[in-house]
């Protein structure tokens, strides 16, 4: 490993892989203020539900970044709202629209998470670096930057559907934030890029075995939130979340270098079903 690191530093290759960014993503987590809600007249509750239903239905029909609702399971909250938008300005507008609903008076924010859909390009980065080094092109030189931009443009066109996806229509969602460890001998950021590429390639092979059963959306949050990445898993069978995450724990990149934040699990909620989330057993 020491020799690899020395070689890595000697070539002065950039340590960070190239990345592509797509939709900005905001997860909003709410608790329902049920005592306040139940104290309101029936007509006011009905009007608030009607307006919220119309607003979330419109958000869910957007062609250029949509929103989706999920009932949250467990003590961490009651409602999850996920927004995909073109940029932070549009994310801020979506957040404002939710806050201006009459229903928001009865929604207490329990958490939130801001990130951007991200695709890490370890393989193409390593290959491009090797190609440019072989030609004697110096890192960060104008010729180097031009080659990187050309490669990114091609990758961006090829991967557009993954950068700007629809929110999967699956019944269940599992969201969690994560970091790469930076402690002692297990410091991800001190590994040569070639080694990180190998680890990420092996890690990705596990996910591929779950293709068709789970859809994964990775979003980068360095500089945006308290963790480095956010992971959304969408599936029609929630047990898949357990099996996938558990199997990945045995992968070297996770076992040695991954740190996981809290997990949030929800069930898809159509806007027309919002009233069901606010209705107590006595009212049904």
Secondary structure, DSSP 8 states (H G I E B T S, - for coil): -HHHHHHHHHHT--SS--EEEEEEEEEEEEEE-HHHHHHS-HHHHHHHHHHHHHHHHHHHT-SSS-EEEEEE-STT-SEEEEEEESSHHHHHHHHHHHHTSGGGGGEEEEEEEEEEEEEE-HHHHHHHHHHHHHTT--TTSHHHHHHHHHHHHHHHHHTHHHHS------SEEEEEEEEE-EETTEEGGGS-HHHHHHHHHHHHHHHHTTTTT-EEEEEE-TTTSSSSEEEEEEESSTHHHHHHHHHHHTSHHHHHHEEEEEEEEEEEE-GGGHHHHH--TTT-
